[in-house]
Amino acid sequence: MIETGEILQTMRMIQEENFDIRTITLGINLLDCSDSQPETCAHKVYDKICRTAARLVQTGQDIETEFGIPIVNKRISVTPVSLICQGDPLPIALALDRAAREMGVDFLGGYSALAQKGMTRADERLIASIPEALSRTNLLCSSVNVASTRAGINMNAVREMGRVIKATAEMTADRDGLGCAKLVVFANAVEDNPFMAGAFCGVGEPECAINVGVSGPGVVKVALEQVKGAPFDVVAETIKRTAFKITRVGQLVAREASQRMNIPFGIVDLSLAPTPARGDSVAHILTEMGLEMAGAPGTTAALALLNDAVKKGGVMASNHVGGLSGAFIPVSEDIGMIEAVSAGALTLEKLEAMTCVCSVGLDMIAVPGDTSAEAISGIIADEAAIGIINQKTTAVRVIPAPGKKAGDRVEFGGLLGFAPVMPVNPFGNQAFIERGGRIPAPLHSLRN
């Protein structure tokens, strides 16, 4: 039961502290759409999505109206397309984008491949098609898993993804490389992530499921304003209590959507996902703890505390917590991160250190357009290593902005925001990337 006091607190969070439900994401299993003819497969995919998701947007809007809780995005995630595609995957990409437009959703994820241990021919075809697919679509999102704690790092896939990201940026150069903002390279990808661009419906998921992503950086910051100067024990406890309240609202929305659509409730993702709006920044939570700016000494420790406290508080509020769950640190989508990069307080190397203790990894980072494919692959390999050693999900969503150099600015608009272009270490790594093969799984992967 949701008590009156919780309702009043929720109203205040919405009205004064930028609280919202970031997304309702409907996962749809497409394994039964596989066909030897790509056009036939695409037709089956389109039909199933339109049939299953027909009430998604309206249901979200009804819940918003009735409960007064903003739901920013309605999204769809599907089975990794490489698992259902037996030929050219491009017709399926176009069908997915068309279905997303028809259903009125904000994004559709799942133009994906799972290549952590090796690549099938279907994986290779899909990965090669990503630049064209993302340049010809508007709502489609893509991801590739190149590493896992169990399998190690597939350096052949890492090498290829550096080239794919460069090609995607070039094919969307007229939009500052926007295609790369819809492309994520993962290690230890999760099957029930509701957040884009990395969402897909994993093979262990049911026929369809409702997954909800909550977000409330502004709520956490306001809560911390009430405990200025208090010891970190108090800070952690305050964040835990706040995360509990936020997650309770997410649980309510997920339950309502599940019942109204007669689709199973999957998970609530506890992640604090920022936006470019002032008052909705993860970086500003860190400064509220006493840092002058994100990136100052102590930033990684502050982020570790935040991430842990969010999970501890949220897990008590819902029986089904999943997704990525923690704190996101995307640069272009967080005004505090943008300010820190612009001031020189936050570098690519410091962001990499922070990814050891937070959700996901190097996210929405613009780099110079002349950054080599090998350098991008090296960045991916470094993040994958952090993921497999620490048994956590890490990812890279980097945008080599065509024609831009360090210090310039790229504009993406909406929730994707804008970002200063960050410099990349200029020293070469081509011989390292060209080795290929696999970096073996760490010893602690043998845990049976």
C-alpha positions as CSV (number, residue, x, y, z in Angstrom):
1,M,0.0,0.0,0.0
2,I,1.1,3.6,-0.8
3,E,0.4,5.8,2.3
4,T,-0.8,9.4,2.3
5,G,2.5,10.7,3.5
6,E,4.3,9.0,0.6
7,I,1.9,10.6,-1.8
8,L,2.5,14.1,-0.5
9,Q,6.2,13.6,-0.6
10,T,6.0,12.3,-4.2
11,M,4.0,15.4,-5.2
12,R,6.7,17.7,-3.7
13,M,9.4,15.7,-5.5
14,I,7.6,16.1,-8.8
15,Q,6.8,19.8,-8.4
16,E,10.0,21.1,-6.9
17,E,12.8,18.5,-7.4
18,N,12.6,17.4,-11.1
19,F,11.5,13.9,-10.1
20,D,10.1,11.7,-12.9
21,I,9.8,8.2,-14.2
22,R,12.4,8.3,-16.9
23,T,11.0,5.4,-19.0
24,I,8.5,2.6,-19.3
25,T,10.2,0.1,-21.6
26,L,8.2,-2.8,-23.1
27,G,10.5,-5.8,-23.8
28,I,9.3,-7.9,-26.7
29,N,10.7,-11.4,-27.6
30,L,11.1,-11.7,-31.4
31,L,12.7,-15.2,-31.6
32,D,9.5,-16.5,-33.3
33,C,9.9,-13.9,-36.1
34,S,13.1,-15.5,-37.5
35,D,12.9,-16.3,-41.2
36,S,15.3,-17.2,-44.0
37,Q,14.0,-14.3,-46.1
38,P,14.9,-10.8,-44.6
39,E,11.9,-9.1,-46.0
40,T,9.6,-11.7,-44.5
41,C,11.4,-11.5,-41.2
42,A,11.0,-7.7,-41.2
43,H,7.3,-8.0,-41.9
44,K,6.9,-10.4,-39.0
45,V,8.9,-8.1,-36.7
46,Y,6.8,-5.1,-37.6
47,D,3.5,-7.0,-37.1
48,K,4.5,-8.4,-33.7
49,I,5.7,-5.1,-32.3
50,C,2.6,-3.2,-33.5
51,R,0.4,-6.0,-32.0
52,T,2.1,-6.2,-28.7
53,A,2.9,-2.5,-28.1
54,A,-0.4,-1.0,-29.4
55,R,-1.5,0.2,-25.9
56,L,1.9,1.2,-24.5
57,V,2.0,4.9,-25.1
58,Q,-1.7,5.4,-24.2
59,T,-1.2,3.4,-21.0
60,G,1.7,5.6,-20.0
61,Q,-0.3,8.7,-20.7
62,D,-3.2,7.5,-18.7
63,I,-1.0,6.7,-15.7
64,E,0.6,10.2,-16.0
65,T,-2.8,11.8,-16.0
66,E,-4.4,9.8,-13.2
67,F,-1.4,9.8,-10.8
68,G,0.2,13.1,-11.8
69,I,3.6,11.3,-12.2
70,P,5.6,12.5,-15.3
71,I,6.7,9.6,-17.5
72,V,9.3,11.1,-19.8
73,N,9.8,8.3,-22.3
74,K,7.9,5.3,-23.6
75,R,10.2,2.8,-25.2
76,I,10.5,-0.7,-26.7
77,S,13.3,-3.2,-26.5
78,V,13.5,-6.3,-28.6
79,T,15.5,-9.5,-28.9
80,P,19.0,-8.9,-30.3
81,V,18.4,-8.7,-34.0
82,S,21.4,-10.8,-34.9
83,L,19.6,-13.8,-33.2
84,I,16.7,-13.7,-35.7
85,C,18.4,-12.5,-38.8
86,Q,19.4,-15.1,-41.4
87,G,20.4,-12.6,-44.1
88,D,20.7,-8.9,-44.7
89,P,19.6,-7.2,-41.4
90,L,18.9,-3.8,-42.9
91,P,15.3,-4.5,-43.8
92,I,14.7,-5.4,-40.2
93,A,16.3,-2.1,-39.0
94,L,13.9,-0.1,-41.2
95,A,11.0,-2.2,-40.0
96,L,11.9,-1.6,-36.4
97,D,12.1,2.2,-37.0
98,R,8.8,2.2,-38.8
99,A,7.2,0.2,-36.0
100,A,8.6,2.6,-33.4
101,R,7.1,5.6,-35.3
102,E,3.8,3.9,-35.7
103,M,3.6,3.1,-32.0
104,G,4.6,6.6,-31.0
105,V,7.5,5.6,-28.8
106,D,10.6,7.7,-28.2
107,F,13.2,5.0,-28.9
108,L,13.5,1.3,-29.8
109,G,16.5,-0.7,-28.8
110,G,17.7,-4.1,-29.8
111,Y,19.6,-3.7,-33.1
112,S,22.2,-5.7,-31.2
113,A,24.7,-8.5,-31.2
114,L,26.2,-10.6,-28.4
115,A,29.8,-11.1,-29.4
116,Q,31.6,-11.5,-26.1
117,K,33.2,-14.9,-27.1
118,G,33.1,-14.8,-30.9
119,M,31.0,-13.6,-33.8
120,T,28.6,-15.6,-35.9
121,R,28.0,-14.7,-39.5
122,A,24.8,-13.0,-38.4
123,D,26.7,-11.0,-35.8
124,E,29.2,-9.9,-38.4
125,R,26.5,-8.9,-40.9
126,L,24.7,-6.9,-38.2
127,I,27.8,-5.1,-36.9
128,A,28.8,-4.2,-40.5
129,S,25.4,-2.8,-41.1
130,I,25.2,-0.5,-38.0
131,P,26.5,2.7,-39.7
132,E,24.0,2.6,-42.5
133,A,21.1,1.4,-40.2
134,L,21.7,4.3,-37.7
135,S,22.1,6.8,-40.5
136,R,18.8,5.8,-42.2
137,T,16.7,5.6,-39.0
138,N,15.6,8.1,-36.3
139,L,14.4,6.0,-33.3
140,L,16.5,2.9,-33.6
141,C,19.2,2.2,-31.1
142,S,22.0,-0.4,-31.4
143,S,24.4,-2.2,-29.0
144,V,27.1,-4.8,-29.1
145,N,28.3,-6.8,-26.2
146,V,32.1,-7.5,-26.7
147,A,33.1,-8.9,-23.3
148,S,32.0,-10.7,-20.2
149,T,33.5,-11.9,-17.0
150,R,32.9,-15.5,-18.1
151,A,34.2,-15.1,-21.6
152,G,36.9,-12.4,-21.4
153,I,37.2,-9.7,-24.1
154,N,36.7,-10.4,-27.8
155,M,39.4,-8.1,-29.2
156,N,38.3,-8.8,-32.8
157,A,34.9,-7.4,-32.0
158,V,36.5,-4.5,-30.1
159,R,38.7,-3.7,-33.1
160,E,35.6,-3.8,-35.4
161,M,33.5,-1.6,-33.2
162,G,36.2,1.2,-33.3
163,R,35.8,1.2,-37.1
164,V,32.0,1.0,-36.8
165,I,31.8,4.0,-34.5
166,K,34.0,6.0,-36.9
167,A,31.9,5.1,-39.9
168,T,28.7,5.9,-38.0
169,A,30.0,9.3,-37.1
170,E,30.9,10.0,-40.7
171,M,27.6,8.9,-42.0
172,T,25.8,11.2,-39.6
173,A,28.3,14.1,-39.9
174,D,25.5,16.6,-40.8
175,R,24.1,16.0,-37.2
176,D,27.4,16.1,-35.3
177,G,27.7,12.3,-35.4
178,L,24.3,11.8,-33.8
179,G,24.3,8.1,-34.9
180,C,26.9,7.4,-32.3
181,A,24.7,8.6,-29.6
182,K,22.4,5.7,-30.4
183,L,25.2,3.1,-30.2
184,V,26.6,1.4,-27.1
185,V,29.4,-1.1,-26.8
186,F,29.0,-3.2,-23.6
187,A,30.8,-5.6,-21.3
188,N,28.6,-7.8,-19.2
189,A,25.4,-6.4,-20.8
190,V,22.2,-7.1,-18.9
191,E,19.0,-8.5,-20.4
192,D,16.4,-6.3,-18.7
193,N,17.9,-2.8,-19.0
194,P,15.1,-0.2,-19.7
195,F,17.5,2.6,-20.6
196,M,18.6,3.5,-24.1
197,A,20.6,3.2,-26.1
198,G,21.6,-0.1,-24.7
199,A,18.3,-1.7,-24.0
200,F,17.5,-5.1,-25.5
201,C,15.2,-8.0,-24.6
202,G,17.5,-10.8,-23.5
203,V,16.9,-14.5,-24.4
204,G,16.2,-15.3,-20.8
205,E,13.3,-12.8,-20.7
206,P,9.6,-13.8,-21.1
207,E,7.5,-13.2,-24.2
208,C,7.1,-9.6,-23.2
209,A,7.7,-7.6,-20.0
210,I,7.3,-4.1,-18.5
211,N,10.5,-2.6,-17.2
212,V,10.6,0.8,-15.6
213,G,13.5,3.2,-15.1
214,V,13.2,5.8,-12.3
215,S,15.3,8.9,-12.0
216,G,15.7,11.5,-9.3
217,P,19.1,13.2,-9.1
218,G,17.4,16.5,-8.1
219,V,15.5,14.7,-5.3
220,V,18.7,13.3,-3.8
221,K,20.5,16.7,-4.1
222,V,17.7,18.4,-2.2
223,A,17.7,15.7,0.5
224,L,21.5,16.2,1.0
225,E,21.0,20.0,1.3
226,Q,19.3,19.2,4.6
227,V,22.4,17.5,6.0
228,K,25.2,19.9,5.1
229,G,28.4,19.2,7.1
230,A,27.1,15.9,8.5
231,P,29.3,12.8,8.5
232,F,29.2,10.4,5.6
233,D,27.2,7.9,7.6
234,V,24.4,10.4,7.6
235,V,24.9,11.2,4.0
236,A,24.6,7.5,3.1
237,E,21.5,7.0,5.2
238,T,19.9,10.1,3.6
239,I,20.5,8.8,0.1
240,K,19.2,5.4,1.1
241,R,15.9,6.8,2.4
242,T,15.5,9.0,-0.7
243,A,16.2,6.1,-3.1
244,F,13.5,4.1,-1.2
245,K,10.9,6.7,-1.9
246,I,11.9,7.1,-5.5
247,T,11.7,3.4,-6.1
248,R,8.3,3.0,-4.4
249,V,6.9,5.4,-7.1
250,G,8.6,3.3,-9.8
251,Q,7.1,0.1,-8.4
252,L,3.6,1.8,-8.4
253,V,3.9,2.8,-12.1
254,A,5.3,-0.6,-13.1
255,R,2.5,-2.4,-11.4
256,E,-0.2,-0.2,-12.9
257,A,1.3,-0.5,-16.4
258,S,1.6,-4.3,-16.0
259,Q,-2.0,-4.7,-14.9
260,R,-3.5,-2.4,-17.5
261,M,-1.7,-4.0,-20.4
262,N,-1.9,-7.5,-19.0
263,I,1.8,-7.9,-19.5
264,P,4.2,-9.3,-16.8
265,F,6.1,-6.8,-14.6
266,G,9.8,-7.3,-15.1
267,I,12.0,-5.0,-13.1
268,V,12.5,-1.5,-11.7
269,D,15.9,0.0,-12.5
270,L,17.1,2.2,-9.7
271,S,19.5,4.3,-11.8
272,L,19.8,8.0,-11.2
273,A,19.7,9.2,-14.8
274,P,20.4,12.9,-15.3
275,T,19.2,15.4,-17.9
276,P,20.7,18.6,-19.2
277,A,18.2,20.6,-17.1
278,R,19.6,22.4,-14.1
279,G,18.6,20.7,-10.9
280,D,18.7,17.3,-12.4
281,S,22.4,16.5,-12.3
282,V,24.3,13.6,-10.7
283,A,27.4,15.8,-10.7
284,H,25.6,18.3,-8.5
285,I,25.0,15.6,-6.0
286,L,28.7,15.1,-5.8
287,T,29.3,18.8,-5.2
288,E,26.6,18.8,-2.6
289,M,28.8,16.3,-0.7
290,G,31.5,19.0,-0.5
291,L,33.4,18.9,-3.8
292,E,34.0,22.2,-5.6
293,M,33.3,20.4,-8.9
294,A,33.0,16.9,-10.2
295,G,36.5,15.7,-10.9
296,A,38.1,17.1,-7.8
297,P,40.0,14.8,-5.5
298,G,37.5,12.6,-3.7
299,T,35.1,12.4,-6.7
300,T,35.4,8.6,-7.1
301,A,34.8,8.0,-3.4
302,A,31.8,10.3,-3.4
303,L,30.4,8.5,-6.5
304,A,31.0,5.1,-4.9
305,L,29.0,6.1,-1.8
306,L,26.2,7.4,-3.9
307,N,26.0,4.3,-6.1
308,D,26.0,2.0,-3.1
309,A,23.4,3.9,-1.1
310,V,21.0,4.2,-4.1
311,K,21.1,0.4,-4.5
312,K,20.7,-0.3,-0.8
313,G,17.7,2.0,-0.5
314,G,16.0,0.9,-3.7
315,V,16.3,-2.8,-3.2
316,M,14.1,-2.5,0.0
317,A,11.3,-0.8,-2.0
318,S,10.8,-3.4,-4.8
319,N,10.8,-7.2,-5.0
320,H,12.1,-7.0,-8.6
321,V,15.1,-4.7,-9.0
322,G,17.3,-5.1,-12.1
323,G,18.6,-3.3,-15.1
324,L,21.7,-1.4,-14.4
325,S,20.7,0.3,-11.1
326,G,23.0,3.0,-9.8
327,A,24.2,6.4,-10.9
328,F,24.8,7.3,-14.5
329,I,27.5,9.8,-15.5
330,P,26.8,10.8,-19.1
331,V,28.6,14.0,-20.0
332,S,26.2,15.5,-22.5
333,E,23.1,14.6,-20.5
334,D,24.3,16.2,-17.2
335,I,24.7,19.9,-16.9
336,G,27.1,19.5,-13.9
337,M,29.3,17.1,-15.9
338,I,29.3,19.6,-18.9
339,E,30.4,22.4,-16.6
340,A,33.1,20.2,-15.0
341,V,34.5,19.3,-18.4
342,S,34.4,22.9,-19.6
343,A,36.3,24.0,-16.5
344,G,39.0,21.4,-17.0
345,A,38.0,19.7,-13.7
346,L,37.0,16.5,-15.4
347,T,39.1,14.5,-18.0
348,L,38.5,11.4,-19.9
349,E,41.0,9.6,-17.6
350,K,39.1,10.7,-14.5
351,L,35.8,9.6,-16.0
352,E,37.3,6.2,-16.6
353,A,38.3,5.9,-13.0
354,M,34.8,6.9,-11.9
355,T,33.3,4.1,-14.0
356,C,34.9,1.6,-11.7
357,V,32.3,2.4,-9.1
358,C,29.2,3.6,-10.9
359,S,26.6,2.2,-13.4
360,V,27.7,1.6,-17.0
361,G,30.8,3.6,-18.1
362,L,32.0,6.3,-20.5
363,D,28.7,7.7,-21.6
364,M,27.8,10.4,-24.2
365,I,31.4,11.7,-24.5
366,A,32.3,13.8,-27.6
367,V,35.9,13.4,-28.8
368,P,37.6,15.1,-31.7
369,G,36.5,13.9,-35.1
370,D,40.0,12.9,-36.2
371,T,40.3,10.4,-33.2
372,S,41.4,7.2,-34.8
373,A,39.4,4.0,-34.9
374,E,42.2,2.3,-32.9
375,A,42.0,4.9,-30.2
376,I,38.3,4.3,-29.9
377,S,38.9,0.6,-29.7
378,G,41.4,1.1,-27.0
379,I,38.9,3.1,-25.0
380,I,36.4,0.3,-25.4
381,A,39.0,-2.3,-24.3
382,D,39.9,-0.3,-21.2
383,E,36.2,-0.1,-20.2
384,A,35.7,-3.8,-20.9
385,A,38.6,-4.7,-18.7
386,I,37.1,-2.7,-15.8
387,G,33.9,-4.5,-16.4
388,I,35.2,-8.1,-16.5
389,I,37.6,-7.7,-13.6
390,N,35.0,-6.0,-11.4
391,Q,32.2,-8.3,-12.5
392,K,30.0,-5.3,-13.4
393,T,28.4,-3.8,-16.5
394,T,30.5,-1.2,-18.3
395,A,30.0,0.4,-21.6
396,V,31.2,3.1,-24.1
397,R,29.0,5.5,-25.9
398,V,31.5,7.9,-27.5
399,I,30.9,10.3,-30.4
400,P,33.9,11.3,-32.6
401,A,32.4,14.6,-33.7
402,P,33.2,15.1,-37.4
403,G,35.1,18.3,-38.1
404,K,35.3,19.2,-34.4
405,K,38.4,19.5,-32.2
406,A,39.0,19.5,-28.4
407,G,37.2,22.5,-26.9
408,D,34.5,22.7,-29.6
409,R,30.9,21.9,-28.7
410,V,28.4,19.5,-30.2
411,E,24.6,19.8,-30.0
412,F,22.2,16.8,-29.9
413,G,19.1,18.3,-28.4
414,G,16.4,16.9,-26.1
415,L,17.6,14.4,-23.4
416,L,20.8,13.9,-25.3
417,G,21.9,17.5,-24.6
418,F,25.1,19.0,-25.7
419,A,28.8,18.5,-24.8
420,P,32.2,20.0,-25.0
421,V,34.6,17.9,-27.2
422,M,37.2,16.2,-24.9
423,P,40.8,15.6,-25.8
424,V,42.0,12.0,-26.2
425,N,45.5,10.7,-25.3
426,P,47.5,11.3,-28.6
427,F,49.9,8.3,-28.2
428,G,49.3,5.4,-30.6
429,N,48.0,1.9,-29.9
430,Q,47.5,0.5,-33.4
431,A,49.9,-2.5,-32.9
432,F,48.0,-3.4,-29.7
433,I,44.6,-3.3,-31.4
434,E,45.7,-5.2,-34.5
435,R,46.7,-8.2,-32.4
436,G,43.0,-9.3,-32.2
437,G,42.1,-12.6,-30.6
438,R,40.7,-12.8,-27.0
439,I,41.9,-11.4,-23.7
440,P,41.2,-14.4,-21.4
441,A,38.5,-14.3,-18.7
442,P,39.9,-13.5,-15.2
443,L,40.5,-16.2,-12.8
444,H,37.6,-15.3,-10.6
445,S,35.2,-16.2,-13.5
446,L,35.7,-19.9,-12.4
447,R,33.2,-19.8,-9.6
448,N,31.2,-22.9,-10.0
